[in-house]
Amino acid sequence: MTIYLLGFFFITMGLLTVMFMAATYGEKQLGLSEEILIATILLIQLVGMAGAYLFAWLSSKLSNFKALLISVFCWILICLGA
């Protein structure tokens, strides 16, 4: 249980850091207004909800560990692609 909570903490902090840095980048470098940034972050949250349902389904088909590994590798690829 402790390892799970530690892993969850680091995953959550990583996701929040990327979202914060994306909003800062959009504001400082791209010159986006606050309205656009708010809409973008809300869209990211909606996509995240769909992803949560997808990985819950994947976890029921495979296992929790395999679904978590897939999600981490997908996240690494997304970050590298960005």
PDB file with SEQRES, HELIX, SHEET and CRYST1 records, atoms N, CA, C and O in Angstrom:
SEQRES   1 A   82  MET THR ILE TYR LEU LEU GLY PHE PHE PHE ILE THR MET          
SEQRES   2 A   82  GLY LEU LEU THR VAL MET PHE MET ALA ALA THR TYR GLY          
SEQRES   3 A   82  GLU LYS GLN LEU GLY LEU SER GLU GLU ILE LEU ILE ALA          
SEQRES   4 A   82  THR ILE LEU LEU ILE GLN LEU VAL GLY MET ALA GLY ALA          
SEQRES   5 A   82  TYR LEU PHE ALA TRP LEU SER SER LYS LEU SER ASN PHE          
SEQRES   6 A   82  LYS ALA LEU LEU ILE SER VAL PHE CYS TRP ILE LEU ILE          
SEQRES   7 A   82  CYS LEU GLY ALA                                              
HELIX    1 AA1 THR A    2  LYS A   28  1                                  27    
HELIX    2 AA2 GLU A   34  LYS A   61  1                                  28    
HELIX    3 AA3 ASN A   64  GLY A   81  1                                  18    
CRYST1    1.000    1.000    1.000  90.00  90.00  90.00 P 1           1          
ATOM      1  N   MET A   1       0.816  -1.189   0.000  1.00  0.00           N  
ATOM      2  CA  MET A   1       0.000   0.000   0.000  1.00  0.00           C  
ATOM      3  C   MET A   1       0.863   1.257   0.000  1.00  0.00           C  
ATOM      4  O   MET A   1       0.547   2.236  -0.676  1.00  0.00           O  
ATOM      5  N   THR A   2       1.951   1.223   0.760  1.00  0.00           N  
ATOM      6  CA  THR A   2       2.826   2.392   0.835  1.00  0.00           C  
ATOM      7  C   THR A   2       3.486   2.674  -0.509  1.00  0.00           C  
ATOM      8  O   THR A   2       3.625   3.832  -0.903  1.00  0.00           O  
ATOM      9  N   ILE A   3       3.888   1.637  -1.202  1.00  0.00           N  
ATOM     10  CA  ILE A   3       4.522   1.820  -2.513  1.00  0.00           C  
ATOM     11  C   ILE A   3       3.521   2.406  -3.500  1.00  0.00           C  
ATOM     12  O   ILE A   3       3.875   3.265  -4.308  1.00  0.00           O  
ATOM     13  N   TYR A   4       2.276   1.949  -3.440  1.00  0.00           N  
ATOM     14  CA  TYR A   4       1.251   2.490  -4.315  1.00  0.00           C  
ATOM     15  C   TYR A   4       1.048   3.984  -4.061  1.00  0.00           C  
ATOM     16  O   TYR A   4       1.006   4.771  -5.007  1.00  0.00           O  
ATOM     17  N   LEU A   5       0.923   4.374  -2.807  1.00  0.00           N  
ATOM     18  CA  LEU A   5       0.717   5.779  -2.481  1.00  0.00           C  
ATOM     19  C   LEU A   5       1.910   6.633  -2.895  1.00  0.00           C  
ATOM     20  O   LEU A   5       1.735   7.756  -3.367  1.00  0.00           O  
ATOM     21  N   LEU A   6       3.103   6.114  -2.724  1.00  0.00           N  
ATOM     22  CA  LEU A   6       4.301   6.837  -3.154  1.00  0.00           C  
ATOM     23  C   LEU A   6       4.316   7.001  -4.676  1.00  0.00           C  
ATOM     24  O   LEU A   6       4.617   8.081  -5.185  1.00  0.00           O  
ATOM     25  N   GLY A   7       3.995   5.939  -5.390  1.00  0.00           N  
ATOM     26  CA  GLY A   7       3.916   6.014  -6.851  1.00  0.00           C  
ATOM     27  C   GLY A   7       2.826   6.960  -7.318  1.00  0.00           C  
ATOM     28  O   GLY A   7       3.021   7.725  -8.263  1.00  0.00           O  
ATOM     29  N   PHE A   8       1.679   6.907  -6.657  1.00  0.00           N  
ATOM     30  CA  PHE A   8       0.565   7.800  -7.006  1.00  0.00           C  
ATOM     31  C   PHE A   8       0.964   9.250  -6.788  1.00  0.00           C  
ATOM     32  O   PHE A   8       0.627  10.114  -7.598  1.00  0.00           O  
ATOM     33  N   PHE A   9       1.681   9.526  -5.696  1.00  0.00           N  
ATOM     34  CA  PHE A   9       2.133  10.886  -5.415  1.00  0.00           C  
ATOM     35  C   PHE A   9       3.027  11.405  -6.530  1.00  0.00           C  
ATOM     36  O   PHE A   9       2.836  12.521  -7.013  1.00  0.00           O  
ATOM     37  N   PHE A  10       4.004  10.599  -6.941  1.00  0.00           N  
ATOM     38  CA  PHE A  10       4.934  11.055  -7.978  1.00  0.00           C  
ATOM     39  C   PHE A  10       4.259  11.199  -9.337  1.00  0.00           C  
ATOM     40  O   PHE A  10       4.577  12.122 -10.087  1.00  0.00           O  
ATOM     41  N   ILE A  11       3.347  10.313  -9.661  1.00  0.00           N  
ATOM     42  CA  ILE A  11       2.611  10.432 -10.923  1.00  0.00           C  
ATOM     43  C   ILE A  11       1.774  11.710 -10.913  1.00  0.00           C  
ATOM     44  O   ILE A  11       1.774  12.459 -11.891  1.00  0.00           O  
ATOM     45  N   THR A  12       1.070  11.959  -9.824  1.00  0.00           N  
ATOM     46  CA  THR A  12       0.227  13.145  -9.725  1.00  0.00           C  
ATOM     47  C   THR A  12       1.055  14.419  -9.801  1.00  0.00           C  
ATOM     48  O   THR A  12       0.685  15.361 -10.501  1.00  0.00           O  
ATOM     49  N   MET A  13       2.163  14.451  -9.092  1.00  0.00           N  
ATOM     50  CA  MET A  13       3.022  15.641  -9.124  1.00  0.00           C  
ATOM     51  C   MET A  13       3.602  15.859 -10.524  1.00  0.00           C  
ATOM     52  O   MET A  13       3.745  16.998 -10.968  1.00  0.00           O  
ATOM     53  N   GLY A  14       3.933  14.777 -11.210  1.00  0.00           N  
ATOM     54  CA  GLY A  14       4.429  14.903 -12.580  1.00  0.00           C  
ATOM     55  C   GLY A  14       3.377  15.470 -13.516  1.00  0.00           C  
ATOM     56  O   GLY A  14       3.667  16.342 -14.335  1.00  0.00           O  
ATOM     57  N   LEU A  15       2.164  14.975 -13.394  1.00  0.00           N  
ATOM     58  CA  LEU A  15       1.077  15.470 -14.240  1.00  0.00           C  
ATOM     59  C   LEU A  15       0.773  16.945 -13.959  1.00  0.00           C  
ATOM     60  O   LEU A  15       0.596  17.734 -14.887  1.00  0.00           O  
ATOM     61  N   LEU A  16       0.714  17.305 -12.698  1.00  0.00           N  
ATOM     62  CA  LEU A  16       0.429  18.696 -12.344  1.00  0.00           C  
ATOM     63  C   LEU A  16       1.546  19.629 -12.794  1.00  0.00           C  
ATOM     64  O   LEU A  16       1.281  20.755 -13.215  1.00  0.00           O  
ATOM     65  N   THR A  17       2.789  19.170 -12.708  1.00  0.00           N  
ATOM     66  CA  THR A  17       3.914  19.984 -13.165  1.00  0.00           C  
ATOM     67  C   THR A  17       3.841  20.228 -14.661  1.00  0.00           C  
ATOM     68  O   THR A  17       4.066  21.346 -15.126  1.00  0.00           O  
ATOM     69  N   VAL A  18       3.529  19.188 -15.410  1.00  0.00           N  
ATOM     70  CA  VAL A  18       3.426  19.344 -16.861  1.00  0.00           C  
ATOM     71  C   VAL A  18       2.279  20.292 -17.213  1.00  0.00           C  
ATOM     72  O   VAL A  18       2.427  21.122 -18.109  1.00  0.00           O  
ATOM     73  N   MET A  19       1.141  20.185 -16.529  1.00  0.00           N  
ATOM     74  CA  MET A  19       0.026  21.095 -16.809  1.00  0.00           C  
ATOM     75  C   MET A  19       0.381  22.533 -16.455  1.00  0.00           C  
ATOM     76  O   MET A  19       0.048  23.454 -17.201  1.00  0.00           O  
ATOM     77  N   PHE A  20       1.054  22.734 -15.322  1.00  0.00           N  
ATOM     78  CA  PHE A  20       1.449  24.085 -14.933  1.00  0.00           C  
ATOM     79  C   PHE A  20       2.432  24.674 -15.936  1.00  0.00           C  
ATOM     80  O   PHE A  20       2.301  25.831 -16.337  1.00  0.00           O  
ATOM     81  N   MET A  21       3.406  23.887 -16.335  1.00  0.00           N  
ATOM     82  CA  MET A  21       4.408  24.376 -17.283  1.00  0.00           C  
ATOM     83  C   MET A  21       3.780  24.633 -18.652  1.00  0.00           C  
ATOM     84  O   MET A  21       4.184  25.564 -19.349  1.00  0.00           O  
ATOM     85  N   ALA A  22       2.804  23.827 -19.044  1.00  0.00           N  
ATOM     86  CA  ALA A  22       2.126  24.056 -20.322  1.00  0.00           C  
ATOM     87  C   ALA A  22       1.349  25.372 -20.292  1.00  0.00           C  
ATOM     88  O   ALA A  22       1.351  26.120 -21.269  1.00  0.00           O  
ATOM     89  N   ALA A  23       0.688  25.649 -19.170  1.00  0.00           N  
ATOM     90  CA  ALA A  23      -0.055  26.909 -19.058  1.00  0.00           C  
ATOM     91  C   ALA A  23       0.904  28.096 -19.046  1.00  0.00           C  
ATOM     92  O   ALA A  23       0.629  29.123 -19.666  1.00  0.00           O  
ATOM     93  N   THR A  24       2.028  27.956 -18.344  1.00  0.00           N  
ATOM     94  CA  THR A  24       3.018  29.030 -18.310  1.00  0.00           C  
ATOM     95  C   THR A  24       3.617  29.249 -19.692  1.00  0.00           C  
ATOM     96  O   THR A  24       3.808  30.391 -20.111  1.00  0.00           O  
ATOM     97  N   TYR A  25       3.912  28.173 -20.399  1.00  0.00           N  
ATOM     98  CA  TYR A  25       4.454  28.279 -21.753  1.00  0.00           C  
ATOM     99  C   TYR A  25       3.445  28.948 -22.687  1.00  0.00           C  
ATOM    100  O   TYR A  25       3.808  29.810 -23.488  1.00  0.00           O  
ATOM    101  N   GLY A  26       2.187  28.548 -22.580  1.00  0.00           N  
ATOM    102  CA  GLY A  26       1.148  29.145 -23.415  1.00  0.00           C  
ATOM    103  C   GLY A  26       0.978  30.627 -23.161  1.00  0.00           C  
ATOM    104  O   GLY A  26       0.725  31.399 -24.085  1.00  0.00           O  
ATOM    105  N   GLU A  27       1.118  31.025 -21.904  1.00  0.00           N  
ATOM    106  CA  GLU A  27       0.955  32.435 -21.565  1.00  0.00           C  
ATOM    107  C   GLU A  27       2.185  33.256 -21.963  1.00  0.00           C  
ATOM    108  O   GLU A  27       2.052  34.307 -22.589  1.00  0.00           O  
ATOM    109  N   LYS A  28       3.370  32.785 -21.605  1.00  0.00           N  
ATOM    110  CA  LYS A  28       4.590  33.577 -21.811  1.00  0.00           C  
ATOM    111  C   LYS A  28       5.103  33.518 -23.250  1.00  0.00           C  
ATOM    112  O   LYS A  28       5.435  34.550 -23.832  1.00  0.00           O  
ATOM    113  N   GLN A  29       5.168  32.330 -23.817  1.00  0.00           N  
ATOM    114  CA  GLN A  29       5.780  32.169 -25.136  1.00  0.00           C  
ATOM    115  C   GLN A  29       4.791  32.341 -26.284  1.00  0.00           C  
ATOM    116  O   GLN A  29       5.118  32.945 -27.306  1.00  0.00           O  
ATOM    117  N   LEU A  30       3.593  31.812 -26.115  1.00  0.00           N  
ATOM    118  CA  LEU A  30       2.613  31.861 -27.199  1.00  0.00           C  
ATOM    119  C   LEU A  30       1.681  33.059 -27.099  1.00  0.00           C  
ATOM    120  O   LEU A  30       0.977  33.386 -28.054  1.00  0.00           O  
ATOM    121  N   GLY A  31       1.677  33.711 -25.941  1.00  0.00           N  
ATOM    122  CA  GLY A  31       0.849  34.895 -25.760  1.00  0.00           C  
ATOM    123  C   GLY A  31      -0.642  34.618 -25.729  1.00  0.00           C  
ATOM    124  O   GLY A  31      -1.436  35.457 -26.153  1.00  0.00           O  
ATOM    125  N   LEU A  32      -1.031  33.462 -25.238  1.00  0.00           N  
ATOM    126  CA  LEU A  32      -2.448  33.106 -25.178  1.00  0.00           C  
ATOM    127  C   LEU A  32      -3.121  33.836 -24.024  1.00  0.00           C  
ATOM    128  O   LEU A  32      -2.509  34.073 -22.982  1.00  0.00           O  
ATOM    129  N   SER A  33      -4.381  34.186 -24.221  1.00  0.00           N  
ATOM    130  CA  SER A  33      -5.133  34.875 -23.172  1.00  0.00           C  
ATOM    131  C   SER A  33      -5.558  33.874 -22.094  1.00  0.00           C  
ATOM    132  O   SER A  33      -5.496  32.660 -22.287  1.00  0.00           O  
ATOM    133  N   GLU A  34      -5.988  34.415 -20.964  1.00  0.00           N  
ATOM    134  CA  GLU A  34      -6.423  33.550 -19.865  1.00  0.00           C  
ATOM    135  C   GLU A  34      -7.648  32.732 -20.240  1.00  0.00           C  
ATOM    136  O   GLU A  34      -7.789  31.591 -19.801  1.00  0.00           O  
ATOM    137  N   GLU A  35      -8.532  33.300 -21.045  1.00  0.00           N  
ATOM    138  CA  GLU A  35      -9.736  32.565 -21.448  1.00  0.00           C  
ATOM    139  C   GLU A  35      -9.368  31.320 -22.260  1.00  0.00           C  
ATOM    140  O   GLU A  35      -9.931  30.244 -22.061  1.00  0.00           O  
ATOM    141  N   ILE A  36      -8.428  31.487 -23.165  1.00  0.00           N  
ATOM    142  CA  ILE A  36      -7.985  30.343 -23.988  1.00  0.00           C  
ATOM    143  C   ILE A  36      -7.288  29.310 -23.119  1.00  0.00           C  
ATOM    144  O   ILE A  36      -7.506  28.112 -23.295  1.00  0.00           O  
ATOM    145  N   LEU A  37      -6.457  29.749 -22.186  1.00  0.00           N  
ATOM    146  CA  LEU A  37      -5.757  28.819 -21.306  1.00  0.00           C  
ATOM    147  C   LEU A  37      -6.727  28.045 -20.420  1.00  0.00           C  
ATOM    148  O   LEU A  37      -6.556  26.843 -20.214  1.00  0.00           O  
ATOM    149  N   ILE A  38      -7.734  28.721 -19.901  1.00  0.00           N  
ATOM    150  CA  ILE A  38      -8.726  28.042 -19.062  1.00  0.00           C  
ATOM    151  C   ILE A  38      -9.478  26.996 -19.873  1.00  0.00           C  
ATOM    152  O   ILE A  38      -9.680  25.874 -19.409  1.00  0.00           O  
ATOM    153  N   ALA A  39      -9.892  27.358 -21.076  1.00  0.00           N  
ATOM    154  CA  ALA A  39     -10.597  26.399 -21.935  1.00  0.00           C  
ATOM    155  C   ALA A  39      -9.701  25.213 -22.280  1.00  0.00           C  
ATOM    156  O   ALA A  39     -10.164  24.074 -22.325  1.00  0.00           O  
ATOM    157  N   THR A  40      -8.430  25.479 -22.522  1.00  0.00           N  
ATOM    158  CA  THR A  40      -7.496  24.405 -22.857  1.00  0.00           C  
ATOM    159  C   THR A  40      -7.310  23.462 -21.678  1.00  0.00           C  
ATOM    160  O   THR A  40      -7.306  22.244 -21.857  1.00  0.00           O  
ATOM    161  N   ILE A  41      -7.157  24.005 -20.485  1.00  0.00           N  
ATOM    162  CA  ILE A  41      -6.969  23.151 -19.304  1.00  0.00           C  
ATOM    163  C   ILE A  41      -8.238  22.346 -19.019  1.00  0.00           C  
ATOM    164  O   ILE A  41      -8.150  21.187 -18.613  1.00  0.00           O  
ATOM    165  N   LEU A  42      -9.413  22.939 -19.225  1.00  0.00           N  
ATOM    166  CA  LEU A  42     -10.657  22.183 -19.059  1.00  0.00           C  
ATOM    167  C   LEU A  42     -10.760  21.054 -20.079  1.00  0.00           C  
ATOM    168  O   LEU A  42     -11.219  19.959 -19.753  1.00  0.00           O  
ATOM    169  N   LEU A  43     -10.335  21.318 -21.305  1.00  0.00           N  
ATOM    170  CA  LEU A  43     -10.331  20.276 -22.330  1.00  0.00           C  
ATOM    171  C   LEU A  43      -9.374  19.148 -21.951  1.00  0.00           C  
ATOM    172  O   LEU A  43      -9.679  17.972 -22.148  1.00  0.00           O  
ATOM    173  N   ILE A  44      -8.223  19.516 -21.408  1.00  0.00           N  
ATOM    174  CA  ILE A  44      -7.260  18.502 -20.953  1.00  0.00           C  
ATOM    175  C   ILE A  44      -7.889  17.638 -19.855  1.00  0.00           C  
ATOM    176  O   ILE A  44      -7.694  16.423 -19.836  1.00  0.00           O  
ATOM    177  N   GLN A  45      -8.644  18.262 -18.943  1.00  0.00           N  
ATOM    178  CA  GLN A  45      -9.303  17.509 -17.881  1.00  0.00           C  
ATOM    179  C   GLN A  45     -10.356  16.544 -18.440  1.00  0.00           C  
ATOM    180  O   GLN A  45     -10.490  15.422 -17.951  1.00  0.00           O  
ATOM    181  N   LEU A  46     -11.095  16.976 -19.454  1.00  0.00           N  
ATOM    182  CA  LEU A  46     -12.094  16.093 -20.068  1.00  0.00           C  
ATOM    183  C   LEU A  46     -11.443  14.915 -20.776  1.00  0.00           C  
ATOM    184  O   LEU A  46     -11.933  13.789 -20.706  1.00  0.00           O  
ATOM    185  N   VAL A  47     -10.342  15.181 -21.454  1.00  0.00           N  
ATOM    186  CA  VAL A  47      -9.602  14.087 -22.095  1.00  0.00           C  
ATOM    187  C   VAL A  47      -9.058  13.142 -21.026  1.00  0.00           C  
ATOM    188  O   VAL A  47      -9.026  11.926 -21.218  1.00  0.00           O  
ATOM    189  N   GLY A  48      -8.632  13.712 -19.899  1.00  0.00           N  
ATOM    190  CA  GLY A  48      -8.150  12.892 -18.791  1.00  0.00           C  
ATOM    191  C   GLY A  48      -9.234  11.987 -18.224  1.00  0.00           C  
ATOM    192  O   GLY A  48      -8.957  10.851 -17.840  1.00  0.00           O  
ATOM    193  N   MET A  49     -10.468  12.485 -18.169  1.00  0.00           N  
ATOM    194  CA  MET A  49     -11.581  11.658 -17.698  1.00  0.00           C  
ATOM    195  C   MET A  49     -11.813  10.481 -18.640  1.00  0.00           C  
ATOM    196  O   MET A  49     -12.020   9.349 -18.200  1.00  0.00           O  
ATOM    197  N   ALA A  50     -11.777  10.762 -19.934  1.00  0.00           N  
ATOM    198  CA  ALA A  50     -11.949   9.682 -20.910  1.00  0.00           C  
ATOM    199  C   ALA A  50     -10.809   8.674 -20.795  1.00  0.00           C  
ATOM    200  O   ALA A  50     -11.027   7.467 -20.897  1.00  0.00           O  
ATOM    201  N   GLY A  51      -9.605   9.171 -20.582  1.00  0.00           N  
ATOM    202  CA  GLY A  51      -8.456   8.286 -20.405  1.00  0.00           C  
ATOM    203  C   GLY A  51      -8.573   7.434 -19.150  1.00  0.00           C  
ATOM    204  O   GLY A  51      -8.164   6.273 -19.145  1.00  0.00           O  
ATOM    205  N   ALA A  52      -9.128   8.007 -18.089  1.00  0.00           N  
ATOM    206  CA  ALA A  52      -9.317   7.241 -16.854  1.00  0.00           C  
ATOM    207  C   ALA A  52     -10.283   6.081 -17.084  1.00  0.00           C  
ATOM    208  O   ALA A  52     -10.044   4.969 -16.615  1.00  0.00           O  
ATOM    209  N   TYR A  53     -11.370   6.340 -17.801  1.00  0.00           N  
ATOM    210  CA  TYR A  53     -12.305   5.257 -18.122  1.00  0.00           C  
ATOM    211  C   TYR A  53     -11.646   4.206 -19.012  1.00  0.00           C  
ATOM    212  O   TYR A  53     -11.867   3.008 -18.834  1.00  0.00           O  
ATOM    213  N   LEU A  54     -10.843   4.653 -19.964  1.00  0.00           N  
ATOM    214  CA  LEU A  54     -10.152   3.713 -20.847  1.00  0.00           C  
ATOM    215  C   LEU A  54      -9.203   2.813 -20.062  1.00  0.00           C  
ATOM    216  O   LEU A  54      -9.182   1.600 -20.266  1.00  0.00           O  
ATOM    217  N   PHE A  55      -8.421   3.409 -19.167  1.00  0.00           N  
ATOM    218  CA  PHE A  55      -7.467   2.599 -18.415  1.00  0.00           C  
ATOM    219  C   PHE A  55      -8.143   1.763 -17.341  1.00  0.00           C  
ATOM    220  O   PHE A  55      -7.604   0.724 -16.959  1.00  0.00           O  
ATOM    221  N   ALA A  56      -9.301   2.173 -16.840  1.00  0.00           N  
ATOM    222  CA  ALA A  56     -10.069   1.308 -15.931  1.00  0.00           C  
ATOM    223  C   ALA A  56     -10.540   0.075 -16.680  1.00  0.00           C  
ATOM    224  O   ALA A  56     -10.484  -1.038 -16.157  1.00  0.00           O  
ATOM    225  N   TRP A  57     -11.003   0.275 -17.903  1.00  0.00           N  
ATOM    226  CA  TRP A  57     -11.423  -0.867 -18.728  1.00  0.00           C  
ATOM    227  C   TRP A  57     -10.231  -1.768 -19.045  1.00  0.00           C  
ATOM    228  O   TRP A  57     -10.325  -2.993 -18.974  1.00  0.00           O  
ATOM    229  N   LEU A  58      -9.091  -1.128 -19.401  1.00  0.00           N  
ATOM    230  CA  LEU A  58      -7.883  -1.892 -19.710  1.00  0.00           C  
ATOM    231  C   LEU A  58      -7.407  -2.679 -18.495  1.00  0.00           C  
ATOM    232  O   LEU A  58      -6.944  -3.812 -18.624  1.00  0.00           O  
ATOM    233  N   SER A  59      -7.521  -2.076 -17.322  1.00  0.00           N  
ATOM    234  CA  SER A  59      -7.126  -2.743 -16.092  1.00  0.00           C  
ATOM    235  C   SER A  59      -7.996  -3.954 -15.807  1.00  0.00           C  
ATOM    236  O   SER A  59      -7.516  -4.957 -15.279  1.00  0.00           O  
ATOM    237  N   SER A  60      -9.275  -3.865 -16.154  1.00  0.00           N  
ATOM    238  CA  SER A  60     -10.155  -5.017 -15.938  1.00  0.00           C  
ATOM    239  C   SER A  60      -9.852  -6.143 -16.919  1.00  0.00           C  
ATOM    240  O   SER A  60     -10.083  -7.313 -16.611  1.00  0.00           O  
ATOM    241  N   LYS A  61      -9.337  -5.799 -18.098  1.00  0.00           N  
ATOM    242  CA  LYS A  61      -9.020  -6.822 -19.094  1.00  0.00           C  
ATOM    243  C   LYS A  61      -7.649  -7.451 -18.857  1.00  0.00           C  
ATOM    244  O   LYS A  61      -7.481  -8.657 -19.040  1.00  0.00           O  
ATOM    245  N   LEU A  62      -6.667  -6.644 -18.451  1.00  0.00           N  
ATOM    246  CA  LEU A  62      -5.317  -7.153 -18.200  1.00  0.00           C  
ATOM    247  C   LEU A  62      -5.139  -7.302 -16.689  1.00  0.00           C  
ATOM    248  O   LEU A  62      -5.728  -8.183 -16.063  1.00  0.00           O  
ATOM    249  N   SER A  63      -4.343  -6.450 -16.139  1.00  0.00           N  
ATOM    250  CA  SER A  63      -4.187  -6.366 -14.685  1.00  0.00           C  
ATOM    251  C   SER A  63      -3.855  -4.922 -14.342  1.00  0.00           C  
ATOM    252  O   SER A  63      -3.507  -4.129 -15.217  1.00  0.00           O  
ATOM    253  N   ASN A  64      -3.965  -4.587 -13.063  1.00  0.00           N  
ATOM    254  CA  ASN A  64      -3.672  -3.218 -12.651  1.00  0.00           C  
ATOM    255  C   ASN A  64      -2.235  -2.832 -12.978  1.00  0.00           C  
ATOM    256  O   ASN A  64      -1.975  -1.738 -13.480  1.00  0.00           O  
ATOM    257  N   PHE A  65      -1.318  -3.729 -12.694  1.00  0.00           N  
ATOM    258  CA  PHE A  65       0.099  -3.438 -12.917  1.00  0.00           C  
ATOM    259  C   PHE A  65       0.395  -3.197 -14.391  1.00  0.00           C  
ATOM    260  O   PHE A  65       1.093  -2.245 -14.738  1.00  0.00           O  
ATOM    261  N   LYS A  66      -0.135  -4.059 -15.262  1.00  0.00           N  
ATOM    262  CA  LYS A  66       0.103  -3.898 -16.697  1.00  0.00           C  
ATOM    263  C   LYS A  66      -0.536  -2.616 -17.228  1.00  0.00           C  
ATOM    264  O   LYS A  66       0.050  -1.935 -18.069  1.00  0.00           O  
ATOM    265  N   ALA A  67      -1.726  -2.285 -16.744  1.00  0.00           N  
ATOM    266  CA  ALA A  67      -2.386  -1.045 -17.173  1.00  0.00           C  
ATOM    267  C   ALA A  67      -1.583   0.174 -16.722  1.00  0.00           C  
ATOM    268  O   ALA A  67      -1.454   1.141 -17.472  1.00  0.00           O  
ATOM    269  N   LEU A  68      -1.044   0.133 -15.502  1.00  0.00           N  
ATOM    270  CA  LEU A  68      -0.207   1.237 -15.029  1.00  0.00           C  
ATOM    271  C   LEU A  68       1.064   1.367 -15.845  1.00  0.00           C  
ATOM    272  O   LEU A  68       1.484   2.478 -16.171  1.00  0.00           O  
ATOM    273  N   LEU A  69       1.682   0.236 -16.181  1.00  0.00           N  
ATOM    274  CA  LEU A  69       2.887   0.282 -17.014  1.00  0.00           C  
ATOM    275  C   LEU A  69       2.581   0.892 -18.384  1.00  0.00           C  
ATOM    276  O   LEU A  69       3.351   1.708 -18.893  1.00  0.00           O  
ATOM    277  N   ILE A  70       1.478   0.501 -18.963  1.00  0.00           N  
ATOM    278  CA  ILE A  70       1.093   1.048 -20.265  1.00  0.00           C  
ATOM    279  C   ILE A  70       0.855   2.550 -20.162  1.00  0.00           C  
ATOM    280  O   ILE A  70       1.276   3.307 -21.036  1.00  0.00           O  
ATOM    281  N   SER A  71       0.182   2.983 -19.097  1.00  0.00           N  
ATOM    282  CA  SER A  71      -0.093   4.412 -18.945  1.00  0.00           C  
ATOM    283  C   SER A  71       1.191   5.211 -18.740  1.00  0.00           C  
ATOM    284  O   SER A  71       1.326   6.309 -19.278  1.00  0.00           O  
ATOM    285  N   VAL A  72       2.125   4.679 -17.978  1.00  0.00           N  
ATOM    286  CA  VAL A  72       3.396   5.388 -17.770  1.00  0.00           C  
ATOM    287  C   VAL A  72       4.174   5.484 -19.073  1.00  0.00           C  
ATOM    288  O   VAL A  72       4.715   6.544 -19.388  1.00  0.00           O  
ATOM    289  N   PHE A  73       4.239   4.408 -19.828  1.00  0.00           N  
ATOM    290  CA  PHE A  73       4.957   4.448 -21.100  1.00  0.00           C  
ATOM    291  C   PHE A  73       4.280   5.378 -22.107  1.00  0.00           C  
ATOM    292  O   PHE A  73       4.958   6.063 -22.874  1.00  0.00           O  
ATOM    293  N   CYS A  74       2.950   5.403 -22.107  1.00  0.00           N  
ATOM    294  CA  CYS A  74       2.236   6.350 -22.981  1.00  0.00           C  
ATOM    295  C   CYS A  74       2.568   7.785 -22.582  1.00  0.00           C  
ATOM    296  O   CYS A  74       2.801   8.637 -23.438  1.00  0.00           O  
ATOM    297  N   TRP A  75       2.586   8.042 -21.283  1.00  0.00           N  
ATOM    298  CA  TRP A  75       2.884   9.388 -20.797  1.00  0.00           C  
ATOM    299  C   TRP A  75       4.315   9.799 -21.158  1.00  0.00           C  
ATOM    300  O   TRP A  75       4.560  10.947 -21.528  1.00  0.00           O  
ATOM    301  N   ILE A  76       5.247   8.867 -21.051  1.00  0.00           N  
ATOM    302  CA  ILE A  76       6.630   9.156 -21.440  1.00  0.00           C  
ATOM    303  C   ILE A  76       6.704   9.508 -22.916  1.00  0.00           C  
ATOM    304  O   ILE A  76       7.392  10.458 -23.289  1.00  0.00           O  
ATOM    305  N   LEU A  77       6.004   8.757 -23.765  1.00  0.00           N  
ATOM    306  CA  LEU A  77       6.007   9.039 -25.200  1.00  0.00           C  
ATOM    307  C   LEU A  77       5.370  10.396 -25.512  1.00  0.00           C  
ATOM    308  O   LEU A  77       5.853  11.131 -26.373  1.00  0.00           O  
ATOM    309  N   ILE A  78       4.294  10.716 -24.811  1.00  0.00           N  
ATOM    310  CA  ILE A  78       3.643  12.007 -25.023  1.00  0.00           C  
ATOM    311  C   ILE A  78       4.584  13.152 -24.644  1.00  0.00           C  
ATOM    312  O   ILE A  78       4.704  14.133 -25.378  1.00  0.00           O  
ATOM    313  N   CYS A  79       5.246  13.021 -23.499  1.00  0.00           N  
ATOM    314  CA  CYS A  79       6.175  14.069 -23.054  1.00  0.00           C  
ATOM    315  C   CYS A  79       7.361  14.198 -24.011  1.00  0.00           C  
ATOM    316  O   CYS A  79       7.792  15.310 -24.315  1.00  0.00           O  
ATOM    317  N   LEU A  80       7.880  13.093 -24.475  1.00  0.00           N  
ATOM    318  CA  LEU A  80       8.992  13.147 -25.432  1.00  0.00           C  
ATOM    319  C   LEU A  80       8.539  13.752 -26.765  1.00  0.00           C  
ATOM    320  O   LEU A  80       9.285  14.498 -27.400  1.00  0.00           O  
ATOM    321  N   GLY A  81       7.329  13.430 -27.176  1.00  0.00           N  
ATOM    322  CA  GLY A  81       6.806  13.978 -28.421  1.00  0.00           C  
ATOM    323  C   GLY A  81       6.568  15.473 -28.349  1.00  0.00           C  
ATOM    324  O   GLY A  81       6.719  16.182 -29.344  1.00  0.00           O  
ATOM    325  N   ALA A  82       6.198  15.950 -27.179  1.00  0.00           N  
ATOM    326  CA  ALA A  82       5.968  17.389 -27.007  1.00  0.00           C  
ATOM    327  C   ALA A  82       7.283  18.121 -27.002  1.00  0.00           C  
ATOM    328  O   ALA A  82       7.309  19.344 -26.868  1.00  0.00           O  
TER     329      ALA A  82                                                      
END                                                                             
